[in-house]
Structure formats: C-alpha cells, structure tokens
C-alpha cells in the first residue's frame, strides 16, 4: 500500500532510517527461541544441534520424548519421524523508540537442520508496529502469499509496506513472538501505566495499545493480576467490563481467579439471584467450582418448579389425549420374582420416570407417540429400566436404564417383556383391560 496520509508518509520515512537488526540480536535469538532437536535414524541418535551421533544404551531409550546429547549435553526433543532436512520457524521481537513512537519489530527466524551437519539460521524482519502515545497503531509488514492456507506465508523478497488501519483485525497483527529481546526501550508513559520488563506472554503490540488507551487494562496490570490481564486482552472485553464491579472486589482482595469462564458464569448466577457483588464472600469464593455448582443446582431447582407449574396444565391436557389413545393397554402388568413390568398410565409417570432414570422419556414427549407403548420395569417400586414397544412391529424398540445405560437386570427384563408381547397384541384386538 502506497503511503497517502501525513502519518503514513512519516512512518514510512522513519522506517527507512532504522538500523537493521544486528548480529548480536540474531545470536541471542538462535540460542533462546529454538528448541534443540534429535532424531533416531538407523539405530543411532543424531543431535541436530551439534551433529553428534551415538548408539542408544538400551532399546527403551528410543521411545523417550527427550534425550540428553552425549556430546553437547543439550536436552533434545525427539523428532517424530525421520527425514533428510528439518526446519523450525519462530518469532522474536525487539522493542525500540523512534521519534515519539513505541516501535515493536517482529523478526521471523528459521532454523535449518540436517543430520551430521551443524544447523544454520536465517532471520528476516517481517513486521513493524508503530504505536503513538494515544495507543493508535499502524503496521508495516511484508507481503504474504495469498494462495497459501497459512496466514504468515511471507514473501521474503518483498519490502515492508504500510498496511490499512483495519490491519488490527488480521491474524497477522496478533502474532505473538516467542520471546522479546531483553534490551528494550519503551515510552515513559508505558512505565507510568504499569509496564516494567515483562510482556507476560502477551503480544507486545496488543499489550502496549491496551495500556495506552484502556484504563481497565492499566488497573489490572497495576494490581499484578497478569493472568487476568491476558484473559482480558485475549477474550471479549465486554465480559470483564460488564462485571467490572466484581473484578474490582477481586483486585482489592488479591483474589486469583482459577478459571475465568467458570467465574464469569458464577458472577452471572450471583446477578440472577440478586446477590451483592460488592461482598467479597460472594465474589471471591474459596472453592470456585463448588460455589458455582451449588448455584447451578439451586437455579435448576427453582427453574424446575416454575417449569412444573407451567407444565401442569399441559400435562392435564396431554393426559386426556394419552388416555384416549392407550386406555385399552392400561392395567397390563408382568411379574417375574421381584421384577414388575407395568404400562405407564399417566403423563405424570413419564415425568417421574425421566427424572428418576435421567433420560428423555418426558422431555422428548414419548407420550405423544401413537405407535409406542411405554412400560416401567421396577424392583420394589423403584424404576430400573424404561421399555418402549413398537405397536406396529410388535417388538421392543428400546430398553434403557439410568442415563440410557443398561441395568444389571437388563437381560431378565428384556426376556420378560418379550415373553408377554402377546398380551399387548391381545389388547389391540379386544380392547379389554386386565389386572395383574
């Protein structure tokens, strides 16, 4: 993109005056940002760092994910496959100041490895983020291959060009370098807003823009809640802002949130129950999961009571239709020792059966299925399994117990039901009720 505005032209001119990344920085990156690799080939270990090779002491060693090089002493991560050439790519960043701008320079480094050869490296600056004291950022970057599925398929022969303002929405903008060079220069205002020496595994350009224009991010960083800051910058800002009063209580009480998504759900539950979000006892529970699950259970019970009140009229109405369709089967009952199988005669029984065995006999409205007849297999009046019989095919469609699994009496129940299918067929012909 050709620079058009005054700011774009200024940034392009300043970029051309920057000194190239020096060899000392490249040497630091080669030692700091890459893993050390090893490979097993033809019964020998090959260190891809120092080119040493040796035979394993035992066969079991070849299955290890990490081994120690016998020559350089490096901890080698084993390659999962054997080939001739190996390559690793990683990013690092250099922080600098230029004419009042906070500059974040992103360098893409490649490590080229081969068995019995010392690795070689190549480095290329692929992006520059120019951030003014107001937190406004403009980016210069290399071009990428538009036909590649990877968003960072850089065209290394291209030159750095100014990118549009909406480049911040691109995944390339959010590239997080593996490490930042320790010799960093930052704007004084960033130090005033809480930045010291670490970016806390957050992309520097995202951290700096947030600290310069977002008071919420500044407050969280100064409270030393760095994991919360990372979550805030990587997730939807609105969630934290919406619960900001509760967040301030956590910051004030030095409460570390162990699971942010669970905590946000927990705060939503507190709001639903109209609890005081200024109270640390509510907002900062000792056991977050336990407190969350307790409120979930309580809410479900309340919702269930409201649901049952609403469903009562519908159950009564459904009962009339159910009786009209299935009344000729009422009274069917089969027994075998301590097992009793009887037809479900009320829609309310469907609800209770589903609640007891935790399946969908009621929620999926099996009482409305004209071709199905439902039975409850019980021991001492406690439901063990629910049986669905297809009236058109006159066979057991399904027989399910707790959470749709089979009970230990499944075979006995199934055999008892199959032996008495003829009684259902008789009812279909005669339409006469019978007693157990």
C-alpha positions in Angstrom: 0.0 0.0 0.0 1.4 3.4 -1.0 1.6 5.9 1.9 -1.1 8.6 1.4 -1.7 10.4 4.7 0.8 12.6 6.6 1.2 9.9 9.3 1.6 7.1 6.8 4.4 9.0 5.0 6.1 9.9 8.3 6.1 6.2 9.4 7.4 5.1 6.0 10.2 7.6 6.2 11.1 6.7 9.8 11.1 3.0 8.9 13.7 3.6 6.2 16.1 5.2 8.8 16.0 2.3 11.2 19.2 0.3 11.7 18.9 -3.4 10.7 18.6 -6.0 13.4 22.2 -6.6 14.4 24.2 -9.9 14.7 24.2 -9.9 18.5 20.4 -10.0 18.5 20.4 -12.7 15.9 22.9 -14.7 18.0 20.7 -14.2 21.1 17.6 -15.5 19.2 19.4 -18.6 17.9 20.2 -19.6 21.5 17.0 -18.5 23.1 13.9 -19.1 20.9 14.6 -22.5 19.3 14.3 -26.0 20.8 17.1 -28.5 20.5 16.2 -31.4 18.4 17.3 -35.0 18.0 16.3 -37.8 15.6 16.6 -41.6 15.7 17.9 -42.9 12.4 19.1 -46.4 11.5 19.5 -47.4 15.2 21.5 -44.2 16.1 20.6 -41.0 17.8 21.6 -37.8 15.9 21.9 -34.5 17.7 20.7 -31.8 15.2 22.3 -29.2 17.4 26.0 -30.3 17.4 25.9 -33.0 14.7 27.0 -35.7 17.2 25.6 -39.3 16.8 25.7 -42.3 19.1 24.0 -45.6 19.7 21.3 -45.8 22.4 22.3 -47.6 25.6 19.1 -49.6 25.6 16.1 -50.2 23.3 13.8 -48.4 25.7 15.7 -45.2 25.3 14.5 -44.9 21.7 10.9 -44.4 23.0 11.8 -41.4 25.1 10.4 -38.0 24.1 13.5 -36.2 25.3 17.1 -37.4 25.5 20.4 -35.8 26.5 23.1 -35.4 23.9 26.3 -37.3 24.9 28.5 -34.5 23.4 26.9 -31.1 23.9 24.8 -32.1 26.9 21.7 -30.5 25.4 18.2 -31.7 26.2 16.9 -32.9 22.8 13.3 -33.2 21.8 13.0 -36.2 19.6 11.5 -35.8 16.1 8.5 -38.0 15.5 9.7 -39.0 12.0 13.0 -39.5 10.1 13.8 -37.4 7.1 16.8 -35.6 5.5 16.0 -32.0 6.3 14.3 -30.4 9.3 13.2 -26.9 9.7 11.8 -24.8 12.6 10.3 -21.3 12.4 9.8 -18.9 15.3 9.3 -15.2 16.0 11.1 -12.8 18.3 10.5 -9.1 19.0 12.7 -6.1 19.5 11.3 -3.1 21.4 12.5 0.4 20.5 11.5 4.1 20.5 11.6 6.2 17.3 10.5 9.9 17.2 7.9 9.5 20.0 6.6 6.2 18.7 6.7 2.9 20.5 8.1 0.5 18.0 7.6 -3.2 18.1 9.8 -5.0 15.5 8.8 -8.6 14.7 11.5 -10.9 13.3 10.8 -14.3 11.7 13.7 -16.7 12.3 14.3 -20.0 10.6 16.4 -22.9 11.8 17.6 -25.3 9.1 18.8 -28.7 10.4 20.3 -31.8 8.9 21.8 -35.0 10.3 25.6 -34.8 10.8 25.6 -31.0 10.0 25.6 -28.1 12.3 22.3 -26.1 12.0 22.1 -22.8 10.0 19.8 -19.9 10.7 18.1 -17.1 8.7 16.4 -14.0 10.0 14.0 -11.6 8.4 12.1 -8.6 9.8 8.5 -9.2 8.8 6.5 -6.5 10.7 6.9 -3.2 12.4 4.1 -1.9 14.7 4.3 1.9 15.2 2.3 3.0 18.3 1.8 6.6 19.3 1.3 7.7 23.0 -2.5 7.7 22.4 -2.5 4.0 21.7 -3.1 4.3 18.0 -1.1 1.8 15.9 -0.1 1.5 12.3 1.7 -1.5 11.0 4.2 -2.1 8.2 4.7 -5.7 7.0 6.0 -7.8 4.2 3.5 -9.2 1.7 2.1 -12.7 2.1 1.3 -15.5 -0.4 -2.5 -15.2 -0.9 -2.7 -18.7 -2.3 -1.2 -20.3 0.9 -3.5 -21.6 3.6 -1.1 -20.1 6.2 -1.7 -16.5 7.1 2.0 -15.9 7.7 3.4 -17.3 4.4 5.7 -14.3 4.0 7.1 -13.3 0.7 10.6 -12.6 1.9 11.7 -10.9 -1.3 9.1 -8.1 -0.7 9.7 -5.0 1.2 7.9 -3.6 4.3 4.8 -1.6 3.3 2.3 0.4 5.3 -0.9 -1.5 6.0 -4.5 -0.2 6.3 -5.9 0.8 9.7 -8.1 -2.3 9.9 -5.0 -4.5 9.8 -5.5 -4.9 13.5 -8.4 -7.3 12.6 -5.9 -9.6 10.7 -4.4 -12.7 12.4 -1.0 -11.5 11.3 -1.3 -8.4 13.6 -1.9 -10.7 16.6 1.3 -12.8 16.0 2.8 -13.3 19.5 6.6 -13.5 19.4 8.1 -16.4 21.4 10.4 -14.0 23.2 11.3 -10.3 23.4 14.9 -9.2 23.3 16.0 -8.2 26.8 17.5 -4.9 25.7 14.2 -3.0 25.3 13.4 0.7 25.0 9.8 1.8 25.9 8.0 5.1 26.2 7.9 6.7 29.7 4.1 6.7 29.6 4.1 2.9 29.3 6.2 2.7 32.5 3.8 5.1 34.2 0.9 2.9 33.2 2.4 -0.2 34.8 4.8 -1.8 32.3 8.1 -2.9 33.7 10.1 -5.5 31.9 7.8 -8.4 31.0 5.0 -8.7 28.5 3.5 -11.8 30.3 3.2 -13.9 27.2 1.0 -11.2 25.6 1.8 -9.9 22.1 3.7 -6.6 22.8 1.7 -4.6 20.3 -1.6 -5.7 21.9 -0.3 -5.1 25.5 1.0 -1.6 24.7 -2.0 -0.4 22.8 -4.2 -1.6 25.7 -2.1 0.1 28.3 -2.1 3.4 26.4 -5.8 3.7 25.8 -7.6 1.3 28.1 -7.9 2.2 31.8 -9.2 -1.3 32.7 -6.0 -2.9 31.4 -3.9 -0.4 33.2 -5.8 -1.1 36.5 -5.5 -4.9 36.1 -1.7 -4.7 35.4 -1.0 -2.4 38.4 -2.9 -4.9 40.6 -0.4 -7.5 39.3 -3.2 -9.8 38.0 -1.3 -10.7 34.9 -3.3 -13.9 34.1 -6.5 -11.8 34.3 -4.9 -9.2 32.0 -4.0 -11.9 29.4 -7.6 -13.2 29.6 -9.0 -9.7 29.3 -7.0 -8.9 26.2 -7.5 -12.3 24.5 -11.2 -12.6 25.1 -14.2 -10.4 24.7 -13.6 -7.1 26.7 -17.3 -6.7 27.3 -17.4 -9.7 29.7 -14.9 -8.2 32.1 -16.3 -4.7 31.7 -19.8 -5.9 32.4 -18.6 -7.5 35.6 -16.2 -4.7 36.5 -17.6 -4.1 40.0 -16.9 -7.8 40.8 -13.5 -7.6 39.2 -12.6 -4.6 41.4 -13.5 -6.6 44.5 -11.2 -9.4 43.4 -8.4 -7.0 42.7 -8.9 -5.3 46.1 -8.8 -8.6 48.0 -5.9 -10.1 45.9 -8.1 -12.9 44.8 -6.7 -15.0 42.0 -9.4 -16.4 39.7 -8.6 -20.0 38.8 -11.0 -20.4 35.9 -12.2 -17.2 34.2 -15.0 -18.7 32.2 -16.4 -20.5 35.3 -16.0 -17.3 37.3 -18.0 -15.3 34.7 -20.7 -17.8 34.8 -20.6 -17.7 38.6 -21.0 -13.9 38.6 -23.9 -14.2 36.2 -25.6 -16.6 38.6 -25.0 -14.2 41.5 -26.7 -11.5 39.5 -29.6 -13.8 38.7 -30.0 -14.4 42.5 -29.6 -10.6 43.1 -26.6 -11.1 45.4 -24.4 -8.1 46.4 -21.4 -8.0 44.1 -19.6 -5.7 46.5 -19.4 -8.6 49.0 -16.0 -10.5 48.9 -17.7 -13.5 50.5 -19.8 -13.9 47.3 -17.4 -12.7 44.6 -14.3 -14.4 46.0 -15.3 -18.0 46.9 -12.6 -20.3 48.4 -13.7 -23.1 46.1 -14.9 -21.6 42.8 -16.1 -24.8 41.2 -18.0 -25.9 44.3 -19.7 -22.5 44.7 -20.6 -22.4 41.0 -22.1 -25.9 41.0 -24.1 -25.1 44.2 -25.7 -22.1 42.5 -26.3 -24.0 39.3 -28.2 -26.7 41.2 -30.2 -24.1 43.1 -31.1 -22.3 39.9 -32.2 -25.5 38.2 -34.4 -26.4 41.2 -36.1 -23.0 41.0 -36.5 -23.2 37.3 -37.9 -26.7 37.5 -40.5 -25.6 40.0 -41.6 -22.8 37.7 -41.5 -25.2 34.7 -43.6 -27.7 36.5 -46.2 -25.1 37.4 -46.3 -24.1 33.7 -46.4 -27.7 32.6 -49.2 -28.8 34.9 -51.9 -27.5 32.6 -50.2 -29.0 29.6 -49.8 -32.4 31.4 -53.5 -32.4 32.2 -54.4 -31.7 28.6 -51.9 -34.3 27.3 -53.3 -36.8 29.8 -56.7 -36.7 28.1 -55.2 -37.5 24.7 -53.0 -40.2 26.1 -55.9 -42.0 27.9 -57.9 -41.8 24.7 -55.2 -43.5 22.6 -53.8 -46.0 25.1 -56.6 -46.8 27.5 -57.0 -50.4 26.2 -53.5 -51.2 27.4 -54.0 -49.8 31.0 -53.6 -52.5 33.6 -51.0 -54.5 31.8 -48.6 -55.9 34.3 -46.0 -58.7 34.1 -44.0 -60.1 37.0 -41.1 -62.4 37.5 -39.8 -63.0 41.0 -39.0 -59.4 42.3 -39.3 -57.7 38.9 -42.5 -56.0 37.8 -43.2 -54.5 34.4 -46.2 -52.3 34.1 -47.6 -49.9 31.5 -47.2 -46.1 32.2 -50.8 -44.9 32.6 -50.3 -41.2 33.3 -48.2 -38.5 31.7 -47.1 -37.6 35.2 -45.5 -41.0 35.3 -43.4 -40.2 32.2 -42.1 -37.1 34.0 -41.2 -39.0 37.2 -39.7 -41.9 35.2 -37.5 -39.5 33.2 -36.4 -37.7 36.4 -35.5 -40.9 38.2 -33.6 -42.5 35.4 -32.2 -39.3 33.9 -33.4 -39.9 30.3 -35.6 -38.1 27.8 -38.9 -40.1 28.0 -40.7 -36.9 29.1 -38.7 -34.2 27.5 -39.0 -35.8 24.1 -42.7 -36.4 24.7 -42.9 -40.2 24.2 -46.5 -40.0 25.5 -47.5 -38.4 22.2 -46.1 -41.2 20.0 -49.0 -43.1 18.7 -47.0 -46.2 17.7 -45.2 -46.5 21.0 -46.3 -48.1 24.3 -44.1 -47.4 27.3 -43.6 -49.7 30.3 -41.7 -49.3 33.5 -39.6 -52.2 34.8 -39.4 -51.9 38.6 -37.9 -53.6 41.7 -39.6 -52.7 45.0 -41.5 -49.9 43.2 -38.2 -48.3 42.1 -37.8 -47.9 38.3 -34.8 -49.8 36.9 -35.5 -49.5 33.1 -38.0 -48.0 30.7 -39.2 -50.1 27.8 -40.6 -48.8 24.6 -42.6 -51.3 22.5 -43.5 -50.6 18.8 -47.2 -51.4 18.3 -46.9 -51.6 14.6 -43.9 -54.1 14.6 -44.9 -55.6 18.0 -41.3 -55.7 19.3 -39.2 -54.0 21.9 -37.8 -50.8 20.3 -35.5 -49.9 23.2 -35.0 -50.8 26.9 -32.9 -48.3 28.8 -31.9 -47.7 32.4 -30.1 -45.0 34.3 -28.8 -42.3 31.9 -29.7 -44.6 28.9 -27.4 -47.4 30.1 -28.3 -51.0 30.8 -29.1 -52.1 34.4 -27.7 -55.4 35.8 -31.2 -56.8 35.3 -31.4 -55.9 31.6 -31.5 -59.4 30.2 -34.1 -60.6 32.6 -36.3 -57.5 32.0 -35.9 -57.9 28.2 -36.8 -61.6 28.2 -39.8 -61.0 30.5 -41.1 -58.2 28.2 -40.6 -60.3 25.0 -42.5 -63.3 26.5 -45.5 -61.1 27.2 -45.7 -59.2 23.9 -48.7 -61.4 23.0 -50.7 -59.8 25.8 -50.3 -56.4 24.1 -51.4 -57.9 20.8 -54.5 -59.3 22.5 -55.4 -55.9 23.9 -55.1 -54.4 20.4 -57.7 -56.9 19.2 -60.1 -57.0 22.1 -59.5 -53.6 23.8 -60.3 -55.1 27.3 -58.4 -54.1 30.4 -56.9 -56.7 32.7 -55.5 -56.9 36.2 -52.0 -58.0 37.3 
